[in-house]
Amino acid sequence: MSVKKAAFLHGINRTTLLNHLKQRHCGPVGRPTLLAPNEEKLIVNALQKLGDWGFGIDRSAVQCWII
């Protein structure tokens, strides 16, 4: 199947498919994360537990808690 036909069939830009085939722009996107995955899980578990206990937490409270 041609790239043009595949692009039309799947609704994807032809240049996007060509870049993927040529493995251009295939690196990670964005900046590195600030927290390690285990730190993120710890924060999520703590926030879920606080929610179960009926404490409302906003973004600024979480940021103060992390720093």
Residue frames as qw, qx, qy, qz and C-alpha x, y, z in Angstrom:
[[0.000, 0.891, 0.454, 0.000, 0.00, 0.00, 0.00],
 [0.394, 0.525, -0.039, 0.753, 1.33, 3.45, -0.84],
 [0.264, -0.216, -0.475, 0.811, 1.99, 6.02, 1.86],
 [0.236, -0.060, -0.146, -0.959, -0.49, 8.40, 0.24],
 [0.602, -0.273, -0.601, -0.450, -3.24, 5.77, 0.27],
 [0.550, -0.294, -0.682, 0.382, -2.46, 4.74, 3.87],
 [0.103, -0.081, -0.274, 0.953, -2.51, 8.38, 4.98],
 [0.429, -0.147, -0.289, -0.843, -5.92, 8.90, 3.39],
 [0.639, -0.245, -0.706, -0.181, -7.28, 5.61, 4.74],
 [0.566, -0.370, -0.588, 0.443, -6.23, 6.26, 8.36],
 [0.112, -0.945, -0.229, -0.205, -6.61, 10.05, 8.38],
 [0.629, -0.584, 0.111, 0.501, -2.92, 10.73, 9.12],
 [0.224, 0.887, -0.255, -0.312, -0.71, 13.29, 7.41],
 [0.894, 0.404, -0.134, 0.140, 1.48, 11.79, 4.71],
 [0.279, 0.709, -0.479, 0.436, 4.56, 13.55, 6.08],
 [0.594, -0.516, 0.473, -0.396, 3.91, 12.06, 9.53],
 [0.979, 0.054, 0.189, -0.057, 3.90, 8.57, 8.04],
 [0.694, 0.607, -0.249, 0.299, 7.05, 9.30, 6.02],
 [0.087, -0.724, 0.516, -0.449, 8.84, 10.59, 9.13],
 [0.801, -0.329, 0.413, -0.282, 7.82, 7.45, 11.00],
 [0.953, 0.292, 0.036, 0.076, 9.06, 5.20, 8.19],
 [0.540, 0.635, -0.314, 0.455, 12.38, 7.06, 8.05],
 [0.691, -0.459, -0.417, 0.371, 12.54, 7.04, 11.89],
 [0.205, 0.387, -0.108, 0.892, 12.82, 10.81, 12.14],
 [0.354, -0.422, 0.171, -0.817, 11.55, 12.60, 15.24],
 [0.781, -0.237, -0.552, -0.172, 11.15, 9.29, 17.10],
 [0.350, 0.155, -0.638, 0.668, 12.89, 10.38, 20.31],
 [0.228, -0.570, -0.691, 0.382, 11.21, 11.24, 23.57],
 [0.033, 0.685, 0.294, 0.665, 9.07, 14.38, 23.56],
 [0.434, -0.847, -0.107, -0.287, 9.22, 17.09, 26.20],
 [0.040, 0.685, -0.593, 0.421, 11.49, 17.69, 29.11],
 [0.444, 0.004, -0.865, 0.232, 12.49, 15.05, 31.68],
 [0.553, -0.668, -0.435, -0.245, 10.13, 14.48, 34.58],
 [0.124, -0.720, 0.393, -0.558, 10.82, 16.18, 37.88],
 [0.655, -0.385, 0.526, -0.382, 9.86, 13.23, 40.07],
 [0.058, 0.231, -0.960, -0.148, 10.87, 9.58, 39.87],
 [0.555, -0.216, -0.624, -0.506, 8.04, 7.09, 39.20],
 [0.504, -0.320, -0.745, 0.298, 8.13, 5.77, 42.78],
 [0.081, -0.184, -0.329, 0.923, 7.84, 9.33, 44.13],
 [0.390, -0.079, -0.338, -0.853, 4.82, 9.96, 41.90],
 [0.583, -0.273, -0.744, -0.178, 3.17, 6.75, 43.16],
 [0.349, -0.255, -0.631, 0.644, 3.80, 7.80, 46.76],
 [0.132, 0.109, 0.089, -0.981, 2.13, 11.18, 46.18],
 [0.508, -0.138, -0.540, -0.656, -0.83, 9.61, 44.36],
 [0.543, -0.290, -0.780, 0.111, -1.37, 7.09, 47.15],
 [0.203, -0.240, -0.490, 0.813, -1.16, 9.82, 49.80],
 [0.274, 0.041, -0.125, -0.953, -3.66, 12.03, 47.93],
 [0.562, -0.208, -0.677, -0.428, -6.06, 9.12, 47.46],
 [0.455, -0.301, -0.738, 0.396, -5.86, 8.29, 51.16],
 [0.021, -0.188, -0.280, 0.941, -6.50, 11.92, 52.11],
 [0.420, -0.063, -0.391, -0.816, -9.49, 11.94, 49.75],
 [0.554, -0.269, -0.782, -0.095, -10.84, 8.77, 51.39],
 [0.348, -0.331, -0.605, 0.635, -10.54, 10.47, 54.78],
 [0.028, 0.861, 0.508, 0.020, -12.48, 13.51, 53.51],
 [0.313, -0.649, 0.086, 0.688, -9.67, 16.06, 53.26],
 [0.560, 0.799, 0.205, 0.076, -9.86, 18.39, 50.27],
 [0.557, -0.441, 0.288, 0.642, -6.42, 19.12, 48.85],
 [0.480, 0.862, 0.060, -0.150, -5.71, 21.74, 46.20],
 [0.774, 0.511, -0.124, 0.353, -2.71, 22.16, 43.92],
 [0.060, 0.790, -0.375, 0.481, -0.89, 24.66, 46.15],
 [0.723, -0.523, 0.369, -0.259, -1.12, 22.30, 49.14],
 [0.972, 0.125, 0.118, 0.163, 0.39, 19.47, 47.10],
 [0.542, 0.678, -0.204, 0.452, 3.20, 21.71, 45.88],
 [0.276, -0.760, 0.405, -0.427, 3.99, 22.80, 49.44],
 [0.896, -0.305, 0.291, -0.138, 3.99, 19.18, 50.55],
 [0.898, 0.351, -0.015, 0.266, 6.42, 18.11, 47.80],
 [0.355, 0.693, -0.301, 0.550, 8.91, 20.90, 48.42]]
